[in-house]
Amino acid sequence: MLPDFMTCETLFAKYDISLAKDVYNKLSVYESFLVEYNQNVNLTAITDGREILIKHFLDSCILLKYAEIPQNSTLIDVGTGAGFPSVPIKLMRPDIKLTLLDSLGKRITFLELLCEKLGVEADFVHGRAEDCGKNTEYREKYDFACARAVANIALLSEYCLPLVRVGGEFLAMKGPNEDISAGLGAVKLLGGKLKCDKEYDVCSEARRLVTIKKISQTPTKYPRNSSQIKKKTL
């Protein structure tokens, strides 16, 4: 169970994020359904209500503080898992047109049921990012792609930048320790350029948002197939 509304509202306000009561109510439904569903399908190692609030919900919503996402933007969440960061973002910003991409069908089923419970409109794609990046239905169609992952920026960029239109952005939510400069050659090769590398904290835990601007089309040979990607990072 989430902490009460006033506790959550106060916590969000510490990060200059306004939490409306109706959004809190939906986050409560989200938390309960996530914990219940997690008993049968492994979605998260975090099952305590306060920990879910901080490490999933607040952590996701802080992206809106540091990323400039215009009204009615299209956003694809790559490897979304249990819907982080994009479903909490969608609750805060219903105008965003959301696509949830994950390679595991069980996660997509969970997300479909979750979004029905929350009254969230989204498109659901069961597939691998490297396959969708080659598919004209998805390739360079989105204003923003986001990913919350431990993989290095070169690898994440090969998965995500092919999905972003020229002029759009890839938002990589990461931990604090990676040497981002080591991946900037790959970013350039894929049509991107580092826009911002912002470090911040979530309840004393270090976080980082790396924003990559898409400045030119991704060459057609990227993304490579999964075996090539796993064999050698760009």
C-alpha positions in Angstrom: 0.0 0.0 0.0 1.2 3.5 -0.8 1.7 6.1 2.0 -1.3 8.4 2.4 -1.9 11.2 -0.1 -0.4 14.0 2.0 2.8 12.1 2.5 3.1 11.5 -1.2 2.2 15.0 -2.1 4.8 16.4 0.3 7.5 14.1 -1.1 6.7 15.0 -4.7 6.7 18.7 -3.8 10.3 18.4 -2.5 11.2 17.9 -6.2 8.9 20.6 -7.5 6.4 18.1 -8.8 2.7 18.7 -8.2 0.8 15.5 -7.4 -3.0 15.8 -7.9 -5.3 13.6 -5.8 -6.7 11.8 -8.9 -3.2 10.9 -10.0 -2.4 9.7 -6.5 -5.5 7.5 -6.6 -4.4 6.0 -9.9 -0.9 5.4 -8.6 -2.5 3.5 -5.6 -4.3 1.3 -8.1 -1.1 0.8 -10.0 0.9 -0.2 -6.9 -1.8 -2.7 -5.7 -2.1 -4.3 -9.1 1.7 -4.5 -9.5 2.2 -6.2 -6.2 -0.6 -8.6 -6.8 0.5 -9.5 -10.4 4.1 -9.8 -9.3 3.2 -12.9 -7.3 2.8 -14.8 -10.5 4.9 -12.9 -13.0 8.3 -11.4 -12.1 7.9 -7.7 -12.8 9.9 -6.0 -10.0 12.0 -6.9 -7.0 10.6 -3.9 -5.2 7.2 -4.7 -3.4 7.1 -2.4 -0.4 4.6 0.5 -1.0 7.0 3.3 0.1 9.8 1.8 -2.0 7.6 1.6 -5.0 6.6 5.2 -4.5 10.2 6.4 -4.4 12.1 4.0 -6.7 9.4 3.6 -9.3 6.8 6.4 -9.2 8.8 9.4 -8.1 11.9 8.2 -10.0 9.8 8.0 -13.2 8.0 11.3 -12.8 11.2 13.3 -12.1 12.0 12.8 -15.8 9.3 15.5 -16.5 11.3 18.0 -14.4 14.5 17.6 -16.5 13.1 16.8 -20.0 11.2 19.3 -22.1 8.4 17.3 -23.6 5.9 19.5 -25.6 2.2 18.9 -25.5 0.9 16.0 -27.5 4.3 14.5 -28.1 4.7 10.9 -29.1 6.8 8.8 -26.7 8.0 5.2 -27.0 9.2 3.5 -23.8 11.8 0.9 -24.9 12.0 -2.2 -22.7 9.3 -0.8 -20.5 9.0 -3.8 -18.1 6.3 -3.0 -15.6 5.7 0.4 -17.2 8.5 2.6 -15.9 9.1 5.4 -16.5 6.3 6.0 -19.0 3.0 5.0 -17.3 3.5 7.3 -14.3 4.6 10.0 -16.8 1.4 9.4 -18.8 -0.7 9.7 -15.6 1.0 13.1 -15.0 0.7 14.1 -18.7 -2.3 12.5 -20.3 -1.7 14.5 -23.5 1.4 12.4 -24.3 0.8 9.7 -27.0 2.4 6.6 -25.5 3.7 3.4 -27.0 4.9 0.6 -24.6 7.5 -1.7 -26.1 8.7 -4.9 -24.5 10.1 -8.2 -25.7 8.3 -10.3 -23.1 4.6 -11.1 -23.8 3.8 -11.6 -20.2 4.8 -8.0 -19.5 2.7 -6.7 -22.3 -0.3 -8.6 -21.0 0.2 -7.0 -17.6 0.5 -3.5 -19.2 -2.7 -4.0 -21.2 -4.6 -5.0 -18.0 -3.0 -2.2 -16.0 -3.8 0.5 -18.5 -7.4 -0.7 -18.7 -7.6 -0.4 -14.9 -6.1 3.1 -15.0 -8.0 4.4 -18.0 -4.7 5.0 -19.8 -4.6 5.1 -23.6 -1.5 3.5 -25.0 -0.3 1.4 -27.9 1.4 -1.9 -27.0 4.2 -3.5 -29.0 5.4 -7.0 -28.2 8.8 -7.1 -29.8 12.5 -6.4 -29.7 13.8 -2.9 -30.1 16.3 -3.9 -32.8 13.5 -5.4 -34.8 11.1 -2.5 -34.4 14.0 -0.1 -35.4 14.1 -1.8 -38.8 10.3 -1.8 -39.2 8.9 1.2 -41.1 5.9 1.2 -38.8 8.1 2.3 -36.0 11.4 3.6 -37.4 11.9 7.3 -36.9 8.2 7.8 -35.9 8.5 9.1 -32.4 9.3 12.5 -30.9 10.9 10.9 -27.8 12.2 7.4 -26.9 13.0 6.7 -23.2 14.7 3.8 -21.4 15.5 3.2 -17.8 18.3 0.7 -18.0 21.8 -0.2 -16.9 23.2 -0.9 -20.4 25.8 1.6 -21.6 24.8 4.6 -23.7 26.2 3.2 -27.0 24.1 0.0 -26.7 20.9 1.9 -25.6 21.4 4.4 -28.4 21.5 1.6 -31.0 18.2 0.3 -29.6 16.5 3.6 -29.2 17.7 6.3 -31.7 16.5 4.5 -34.8 12.9 4.9 -33.4 13.3 8.7 -32.9 12.5 11.2 -35.7 15.0 13.8 -36.7 14.6 16.6 -34.3 13.4 14.3 -31.5 15.2 13.1 -28.4 16.3 9.9 -26.7 16.0 10.1 -22.9 18.2 7.6 -21.1 17.6 7.3 -17.3 20.8 5.9 -15.8 22.9 5.5 -12.7 25.8 7.9 -12.0 28.9 6.0 -12.8 29.1 5.5 -16.6 31.7 7.3 -18.7 29.2 8.7 -21.2 32.0 10.1 -23.4 33.0 6.6 -24.3 29.7 6.1 -26.1 29.5 9.4 -28.0 31.1 8.0 -31.1 28.3 5.5 -31.4 25.7 8.2 -30.7 27.1 10.3 -33.6 27.2 7.3 -35.9 23.5 6.7 -35.2 22.5 10.3 -36.0 22.5 11.7 -32.4 24.3 14.4 -30.4 24.6 14.8 -26.7 22.3 17.6 -25.5 22.4 17.3 -21.8 23.9 15.1 -19.1 22.0 15.9 -15.8 22.9 14.4 -12.4 20.4 14.6 -9.6 19.2 12.5 -6.7 16.0 10.7 -5.6 15.9 10.5 -1.8 19.7 10.6 -1.6 20.2 8.0 -4.4 22.2 9.3 -7.3 20.5 9.4 -10.7 21.3 10.7 -14.1 19.4 11.7 -17.2 21.3 11.7 -20.5 19.5 13.5 -23.3 20.5 12.7 -26.9 19.2 14.9 -29.7 18.5 13.2 -33.1 20.1 15.5 -35.6 20.2 13.3 -38.7 18.7 10.0 -40.0 20.1 6.8 -38.6 21.9 4.9 -41.4 19.8 2.0 -42.7 22.2 -0.7 -41.5 21.4 0.2 -37.9 20.1 -1.2 -35.7 22.1 -4.4 -36.3 20.5 -7.8 -35.5 20.6 -9.0 -31.9 23.6 -11.4 -32.3 25.7 -8.6 -33.8 24.7 -6.1 -31.1 25.6 -8.7 -28.3 28.9 -9.6 -30.0 30.2 -6.0 -30.2 29.0 -2.6 -29.0 29.4 0.2 -31.5 
